């Protein structure tokens, strides 16, 4: 949930770290800090607030020169957001400095033991406990920093990505990983350390992603030393060439990353099916499926595990798989799946969905599924992420970097991948006729143009947003394929505007939610022509009777709903199974504009972080 950046080499570290923290601020932004070594001493600055607050404080209060440094942007887990609890943290001697992303679960017992040995703690954090444990091991065992880190990490329980340096030996940084992501950028006589590759993309295209329970020592002018934390075995780094480019992680003239990413969806969807969807040949090529087709064909069921927006994409996939491929599907919250002793067999296929590929609960669900013999297929956006490495096979969404905390293009590209997968299996199983199969292939190829058309409603959506920006509650209703879209629309609104919103199947309104409807309640209804249209119209009439304010998402040219609704937003006509790819667009725009009008931080909503790497 935090972002870490480190640098050691021949350049000035401060601008690299500060710019890197700004790029990683989506991971956490309630406090930030930086430590720089100028050749003689460590200069540290920490503050509650955002990276810009750290920048202003640092440039006023500390020397910012030095070619070794580390920075951190925090999403609080232990200790409230304040200057003291911000990272980096010193050891008691002042020699060791650490930054940490993750949670040390047994920190209280370790802290108690260290307190008995005379250690004093200034913060409430688990991280300060860890750096002092490392120092205690270093002194007691009379070992170098790298060995001390290894021994200490074998004594703690939890998740971590850490970077540590010792001012008495300022030619190296020690890093280690378990459960939280960590990348090492390799330059000419320099190394970059970060939670992802975005902080160093303009300096090098070469990176090593640490595996779980690996640690590394980086020294300028020398090769990376990589070892296993558990048994001290030598590991060999696999250097990857990064595909990221700088333009993708900038706003590109948009006011917010979220708006940019909403408008990137036509390209992102096309990039996701590019090379996989071959309409002229009537083929879908996906190596992750082709290489493991027998496991899919023999599966008794598919279990989808995910969290948040990815879970909603999984719900859409449940309709798609069961409708097209006739395979039973269950969709589980990864956070519940791992704790409820689920029945998993070697005849199950588990599909794990995550934008970042680092979601802690989803990774734990993957581990559990593998232990029980299931075949695990990953769907994620980040190349080289933990889920990409931990699953048996998978497919990348190719959405490009998603910086805004509220997910948009990840949702539509995940649905695109899952639709391709379901179609391919339907074809292989012989449960779809050629006409319908080709019709869906053609429609999917045309979806980017239809998303572009849906985006043309933006000026109208902005007008509607102004009407309802001060609402305290909101209901979202949908049926069939668009029930998960209603859930996703409600999530978007609550995430970034802080308005209480709930999504329901439209038919469930009579089983409770209808009691909430009055003239103050806006109700967003997805009422496209394909799929239970007359039933939804009936639901709209029930809302109208109770004086609810109706915002309807309808198919172009609709007249029946227009007569009932207070506001109508049109989307292009598409096949029912692909309708979520266009009906979600106006809901994303509505949430965005309401949040902006309410003065909310759209890209960095309170209490949230982009990548949830802790439980």
QUIGI-V342796 format. One record per run of one state. SS is the DSSP state (H for helix, E for strand, L for the rest). FROM is the first residue (numbers start at 0). TO is the last residue. If there is no record, write none. Layout:
ss,from,to
SS,FROM,TO
SS,FROM,TO
//
This chain:
ss,from,to
L,0,1
E,2,7
L,8,11
H,12,26
L,27,29
E,30,36
L,37,40
E,41,47
L,48,49
H,50,60
L,61,66
E,67,73
L,74,87
E,88,89
L,90,94
E,95,103
L,104,105
H,106,115
L,116,124
H,125,140
L,141,143
H,144,152
L,153,156
E,157,165
H,166,168
L,169,171
E,172,178
L,179,181
E,182,186
L,187,188
E,189,193
L,194,195
H,196,199
L,200,204
E,205,208
L,209,212
E,213,217
L,218,223
E,224,227
L,228,232
E,233,234
L,235,237
E,238,240
L,241,244
H,245,248
L,249,255
H,256,262
L,263,263
H,264,272
L,273,275
E,276,277
H,278,280
L,281,281
E,282,283
L,284,285
H,286,289
L,290,291
H,292,296
L,297,299
E,300,305
L,306,306
H,307,324
L,325,327
E,328,332
H,333,336
L,337,346
E,347,353
L,354,358
H,359,370
L,371,373
E,374,379
L,380,384
H,385,389
L,390,391
E,392,395
L,396,407
H,408,428
L,429,432
H,433,454
L,455,456
H,457,467
L,468,471
E,472,477
L,478,478
H,479,496
L,497,498
E,499,504
H,505,510
L,511,511
H,512,515
L,516,520
E,521,526
L,527,531
H,532,544
L,545,547
E,548,554
L,555,565
E,566,570
L,571,574
H,575,577
L,578,578
H,579,596
L,597,614
//
